[in-house]
Amino acid sequence: MTGSAKGAVPDSDLSLARALAQGDSVAMQAFVARTLPRITGTAWRLLGDRSEAEDVAQETYLRVWRNAERWKPGTARFDSWVMRIAVNLCYDRLRKRREITLPDGYDRAGGEADADNVLAGKDSQQTVRAAVAGLPERQRLALELCHFQELGNIEAAEIMEVSVEAIESLLSRARRSLRQRLAEDAADLMGALARGRSSHSPGEPI
């Protein structure tokens, strides 16, 4: 697979970016099929709304289609660059939410619905999701990328445009916050989450 012929699936970041910049619909379809679960999964967990997550994915691909030539080799992997677009779109929507009057029960610090109202529930996975939703945005994103999307720290750092050390710090703080929030049930709940992940593909919300 050479990756440069129109109508063929590119085999490298550079050939993919060039194909998309040239309007190669076959390359775009293959790229969407490969990356859609990860983008929608990340957006869904950051925004807490499946419809908004789908809108973010659509807008992300539209921007990639129009601006693929802006990606520069050596800065970040193409997939990381695209994920950064999706994350920025999510942040834009979260900022707009804060500009309006928020309803009772909304957690301004965490950017998602107040987790405390759900923590008493019997469903352990729901409890963990609620605890994750209560984290600050950057901690939540680091946890989403490295734990739920199973990315390495280097790729997560590229997406968040921070150092690997910063990712490790965010993960450490996020896990410490979760342990505090979940208290004595943390070990059992995280074990249940891990068992649930084994039956889901990366990028699929659980």
N, C-alpha and C positions, 0 to 999 in steps of 0.2 A: 504494500500500500504506500504509494508515494505521497499522497495527501495534497497534491496541487491541482489535480485535474478536476474541473467542475463536474459536479454530479457524483463525486466520490467522497467518502467520509475521511476527513483529514486525520493524520496520525500524529500531529504535534501541535503545540500551542500556536506556533507561528503560522503553520499552514491553515489551522482552524481560523485564526483571526483574519488571515488574508481571504479565505473562502467566504467568511461572513461579510467582510467589507465589500466583496465583489457581488454580494447578493445571491450566494449559492444556497438555494432553498433546501437541497438535500442535506447539506452540512448543518443547516439550522435545525432541521427536523431531528437529525441524529443528536445534536447537542441538547435540544429541549428534552428529548426522551431520556437522555443520560442524567441531566441535572435537575429536572423538574421536582422529583421527590425531595431532594435536599433543600431546594429553595423554598418550596411550599411548606416543608416541615419546619424549617427555621423560622419562616415568617409566621406560621401558625402559632408557634410557641412564644414568639416575641409579642405578637399582637393579641393572641387569644381569640381570634375570629377567623374562621375558615374562609369566609367570603373575602375578607380583606387580604388574607394570605394569597388567594388566587389572583386578586387584583394586582398585588405586588409582583407576583411571578410574571403576569402578562406585561406589566410596565417594564420590568427588568429586561425581558427578552426584546421588547420593542427598542429599548435604549441600546442594548447590545447590537441589535440589527443595524441601528443607525450610526453607532459610534465604535464599531469594532476596530477601526483603524487607529483609534486613540490608545489602544493597549500597546505598551512598549515592552519588548522582551528584556528580561533582566531586572524588572521592577518587582513583579509578582507573577505567579502562575496565572494563566488565563482564567481558570475556574475560580481562583481566589479573587481576581479582579471583578468577575461577574457577581460573586457572592457579596463583595463589598458594595456593589450597586444595590443589591437586594436589601442588605442591612441598612444602608443609608435611607432607602425608601421606607423601611419600617420605622426608623428613627424619626423621619419626617412626619409620619402618621402619629407617632406617639407624642411628638411635640405639639401637633395640632390638637390632640386630645386635651393637653394641659392648658390650652388657650381658651377652652370653653368651660362652663360651669360643670364641675364633676358631681355625679350623684353620690348620695350617702353610700358608704361601704367601699369607695374607691381609694386605693392606696397611692398617694401622690409619690412617695419615695420609691416604691417599687415599680410604678408604671403599669400595674395590672390590678385586677380585682383583689380586694383584701383577702389574704389567705386565711386569716384567723377564723373566718366564718365557715371554712370548709374543713379545718383541721380536725374537728370532732367527728367527721364522717368515718364510716367503717371501711371504705374502699382505700386500701393503702396506696395504690397508684394515684388515685385522685388526691390523696393527702400530700404525696411527694410533689405532684404537679402544682398544687396550690402553694407549697412552700417555695418551689422554684420561682413561681410567678411573683412572689413577694420579694425576691432579690433585686438589688439595683440593676439597671439595664446592662451595664458592662459585665458584671459578674454573671448575670443570666445568659448573656451572649457567649461568654467564654465557656460556661458549662454546656450550653447548647451545642457549640461547635465541637468541643473536645469529648464530651460524654455521649450526648444523644446522636450527633452526626459522626462520631468516631474519627474526627480529624486529628492529625498530629499537632503538637504545639506550634511547630514552625508554620504550617499552613494556617492555623487559627490566627497566629500573630500577623501573617500577611493580610488576612481578611480584615482584622481589626486595626491594622496599621500601627501596631505596637511591637515592643521587643518580646522575645520569648520569655524573658524574666518577668515582664509585666503580665503575660498570660498566666504564668505559674503563680504569681501573686494573686491574681483575680480568682483563679481556681481554688487556691488555698482559702481565701476569704469566703468564697461562695460555699465551700464545703463546711467551713467552720460555722457559717451562719445557718446552714441547713441542720447541722448537728444540734445547734442550740435551739432552733425552732422545733425540731422533731423530738428533742429531748431523749427520753429513755427508749422510745420506739424507733430511733434512727436506724439501728442495725437491721432490725426486722424489715423495716419499710424499704430500705435501700436494697436488701436482698430480694424482696418481692419485685422491685423495679427491675433489677438485673434479670430475674427470671422472665419478666414480661418482655424485656428487650430481646431475649433469645428467640422469640416467636415473631419479631417484627424486623423488617428490613430497615437499614439506615435511612433516615429522613422521614420515616412514617411515624406520625404522632401516636403515642400510646395512651 
